Amino acid sequence: MQDNQHGLQMNEVEKFDEWVKKFFLDPETCALDHQLFSIDIYESDDEYMVEAVLENHDVKDIKVCLRDNELSIIVDDSHKPLLEKKADTIPTQRKIPFPFSICSRRITAEFSNPILVIRIHKFSPGKTADDINIE
């Protein structure tokens, strides 16, 4: 059983490595980094990390949603006073489709202006939720 679990983890690591290469080589990813907000993806021994640079936003402007293998970062500043708003008040959204399901894992998010860090724990199960609380 231990070997099977190790094999599954290695398969996931290989999928993740291949996916990250494709994600960052995709011209659309680069365009969205410039048009909306930039995203970086990292991996440690225990977690996958998604980092977004969200300048000029408060934590109340940001929502992190999860659906099976897709993580979404939504920025909506439509509640701000007119003088603080950008000309475009349509919510901005970036979707990050992982190459495997992440919905049953422990996911945490913290915002330290202007950086949002989302941690997807590799080995810690979590409750399935559509929205992730941001600390």
C-alpha positions, 0 to 999 in steps of 0.5 A: 500500500505504501508503494502504491501511495508513493507511486500515486504521489510521483504521478501527481508530481510529474503531472504538476511539473508538465502542467506548470511548463505548459501553463507558463509557456501558454501565450494566454497566460502571459497576456492575462498576467499583463491585462489583469493581474500576474500569477505565479505557481510554486511547489514545496515538499508539502504544498502547491502555492499560487501567488497573485499580485493584486495591487490597489485592492483590499481583502474584501475585493477578493474571492477565491473559489474552488471547483473540482480541479479549478481554482478561481481568483475573482477581484471585484471593486464595484462596491468602492466609491466612484473616486476609488474605482477603476474605469472598468467595474466588471469583476476580474477573474483568473482561473487556474485549472490543475491537472488533478482534483484539488477539492478534497485537500486543505486549502488556505489563503492569505492576503498581505497587500498586494500579495495573495498566497493560496496554499494547497496542501498535498497530504492534508485532507480538507472539507470540500467548499466552493469558497476559500476564506482569505485570512 
